Structures are given as structure tokens and as C-alpha cells.
Amino acid sequence: MNTRIGLLLVGLLVGGLVGYLTRPQAAEIRIGDFSLEVQGDKPAGTGGGSLTTGQMQHIGIFGVIGAALGLGAGFVAGRGRA
């Protein structure tokens, strides 16, 4: 069971990192309750600034995919031991 949890966490971290590195360029403008987000088709640079909602969703999706792949690899590794 430790192998599954370990690979799940590794997959989550790797997926989150890949999502962060491949997040789209985005700009978010907020005026009161109005919010406008514009995204480009290129990966964002290393410039500062806060992450937009779309970028956070992108990172989250990649993290979940990485966690699922890690958990699947953990089940395969666990089955090989038995």
C-alpha cells in the first residue's frame, strides 16, 4: 500500500509541475464584480504575477491526471509483488 501512495504523490507533484510549466499566457482584468480573462496559445514565461483562474484550472487538471497515472502505476507495481 505504501508504493501506491508514494506513486500517487509523485504523480501529483510531477503533474502539477508539468501543468505549471505549460500553463497558457493569460491576463485577468477585474473591475468590481466584472472579471475578464484573456488567454494566449503559448506557454507563459517565467515572469512574476499572480495566477489566473484559468491557469489554476490548467495546473489542477494536470495534477489530477498525474495523480491518476501515479496511482495506476502503483497498482501495477503492487500486483507484480503479489
PLY file of the C-alpha trace (Angstrom):
ply
format ascii 1.0
element vertex 82
property float x
property float y
property float z
element edge 81
property int vertex1
property int vertex2
end_header
0.00 0.00 0.00
2.93 2.38 0.60
4.01 2.03 -3.04
0.57 3.15 -4.25
0.52 6.22 -2.01
4.11 7.11 -2.89
3.49 6.89 -6.62
0.22 8.79 -6.21
2.07 11.67 -4.54
4.90 11.59 -7.08
2.35 11.64 -9.91
0.53 14.55 -8.30
3.74 16.57 -7.93
5.01 15.78 -11.44
1.59 16.52 -12.96
1.35 19.81 -11.09
4.84 20.79 -12.18
4.12 19.95 -15.82
0.86 21.90 -15.59
2.67 24.89 -14.11
5.36 24.85 -16.79
2.83 24.51 -19.64
0.19 26.95 -18.35
-1.10 29.31 -21.04
-0.30 33.01 -21.12
-3.17 34.84 -19.52
-4.24 38.25 -18.37
-7.11 38.88 -15.99
-8.84 42.24 -15.56
-11.16 42.77 -12.60
-13.36 45.81 -12.14
-15.73 45.30 -9.23
-17.78 42.18 -9.89
-16.77 42.14 -13.56
-13.89 39.83 -14.48
-12.37 39.35 -17.94
-9.69 36.76 -18.69
-7.76 36.53 -21.97
-5.51 33.56 -22.75
-2.90 33.09 -25.43
-1.83 29.88 -27.13
1.81 29.91 -25.96
3.15 28.74 -22.58
3.54 31.52 -20.04
7.01 32.89 -19.38
8.74 32.93 -16.05
7.56 36.46 -15.33
6.01 37.30 -12.00
2.41 37.98 -11.22
-0.42 36.01 -9.75
-2.00 33.03 -11.44
-5.38 33.50 -13.11
-8.32 31.17 -12.58
-7.77 29.50 -15.96
-4.12 28.88 -15.18
-5.02 27.35 -11.80
-7.52 25.06 -13.50
-4.87 24.04 -16.04
-2.41 23.17 -13.27
-5.12 21.31 -11.33
-6.16 19.22 -14.31
-2.56 18.20 -14.98
-2.12 17.40 -11.28
-5.17 15.12 -11.25
-4.04 13.37 -14.43
-0.57 12.85 -12.94
-2.08 11.52 -9.70
-4.28 9.07 -11.63
-1.30 7.84 -13.64
0.77 7.51 -10.46
-1.99 5.56 -8.72
-2.34 3.29 -11.74
1.40 2.67 -11.74
1.17 1.92 -8.01
-1.48 -0.73 -8.61
0.62 -2.29 -11.39
3.72 -2.30 -9.16
1.72 -3.75 -6.25
0.30 -6.51 -8.44
3.81 -7.51 -9.55
4.87 -8.12 -5.95
1.96 -10.43 -5.09
0 1
1 2
2 3
3 4
4 5
5 6
6 7
7 8
8 9
9 10
10 11
11 12
12 13
13 14
14 15
15 16
16 17
17 18
18 19
19 20
20 21
21 22
22 23
23 24
24 25
25 26
26 27
27 28
28 29
29 30
30 31
31 32
32 33
33 34
34 35
35 36
36 37
37 38
38 39
39 40
40 41
41 42
42 43
43 44
44 45
45 46
46 47
47 48
48 49
49 50
50 51
51 52
52 53
53 54
54 55
55 56
56 57
57 58
58 59
59 60
60 61
61 62
62 63
63 64
64 65
65 66
66 67
67 68
68 69
69 70
70 71
71 72
72 73
73 74
74 75
75 76
76 77
77 78
78 79
79 80
80 81
